[in-house]
Amino acid sequence: MSWLYLAAIVASGCCMALVDHRWKLFAFDRPRVAATAVAVGFVLFLAWDLVAIELAVYSKGESPGMSGIDVAPELPLEELFFITFLSYITGVFHGAFSRLLARSPGASAGGAR
């Protein structure tokens, strides 16, 4: 049993949080909106995963880097952290690109559309 993959996801999330904190791109800019967006993303991706598992579109692979803990049949613990990270990084990227587009020379006075 290894926790390497989970540790990598958590470390990546922490690094993304540092970037977010430094430039106030998402959670450190509008925490309530960010928490809602991450929660909605989590629920949607989890539902997607559960439907795909039920339809046998994909299943859990074996890896020496995974913990071996399943929260449901074919749904490893790491997947919950990954979909949370995916939702969070999407919000951070949105904040970064929105800010970059608003600062571009061709942007209108009202900001990016």
Secondary structure, DSSP 8 states (H G I E B T S, - for coil): ---HHHHHHHHHHHHHHHHHHHHT-STTT-HHHHHHHHHHHHHHHHHHHHHHHHTTS------TTS---EEETTEEHHHHHHHHHHHHHHHHHHHHHHHHHHHSTT-BTTB--
